[in-house]
Amino acid sequence: MVSGSGVCAKRVVIDGRHHMLGRLASIVAKELLNGQKVVLVRSEEICISGGIVRQKMKYMRFL
């Protein structure tokens, strides 16, 4: 299906199970910039690497 702007308006379904957070985020961002609709399933099983203390500090700064 091609929309008026020439961009394919197809829905992309991505399984987040056992994928690294940063790499998956870059894939999703690229699809969104291309005008695709993205559905991410099983996002609770995404892997987060790095030290637990560092991750907690990042999370606390985010809040």
C-alpha positions, 0 to 999 in steps of 0.5 A, a space after each residue: 500500500 502506497 500513500 500519497 507521499 510515496 512512502 509505504 504505510 505498512 505496519 512493522 511488527 518487531 519481537 523484542 525478545 532477547 534483543 539488546 535495548 540500544 540496538 533495537 531502539 536504533 532499528 525502531 527509530 530507523 523504521 519510524 523515520 521511514 514513515 512506518 508504523 511500528 508495533 513492538 511485542 514482548 518488550 518486557 524480555 528486552 536485554 539491558 547490558 551494563 552494570 546494574 549500578 550504572 543502570 540505576 543511576 541513569 534511571 534515577 536521573 531520568 525521573 
